[in-house]
Amino acid sequence: MSEAKPQPYKVRHIHVVAKSDDVLVREYTLDPGEAIPWHRHSEVSDHYYGLEGSVLIETRNPSGRRDLGVGASTIVTPPTVHHVSNPGTRPCRFLLIQVGKYDFVKAD
């Protein structure tokens, strides 16, 4: 495995649950107003699962919005540009399972 690169954004907490060459599982906690900036992946499919509160997943091309509550899920496939945020008034938690060779490409 290669060395870990610095996280390109800051959120309250990221806990790595499992990591291999082609699977990365992390539990995220976002405070109100926090976000993962617009980005895309070259090969990674993102599988989101709501654990607490509500997390908003927005996509471009195709344009979409998915508000994930507890127990809800959605998938974002490459190379869809997407943004993840907590528009609520309480922290939110979600599980992110990423399948494929990981990269993070910022988008405007």
Buried (B, 14 or more C-beta within 10 A) or exposed (E): EEEEEEEEEEBBEBEEEEBEEEEBBBBBBBEBEBBBBBBBBEBBBBBBBBBEBBBBBBBEEEEEEBBBEEEBEBEBBBEBBBBBBBBBEEBBBBBBBBBBEBEBEEEE
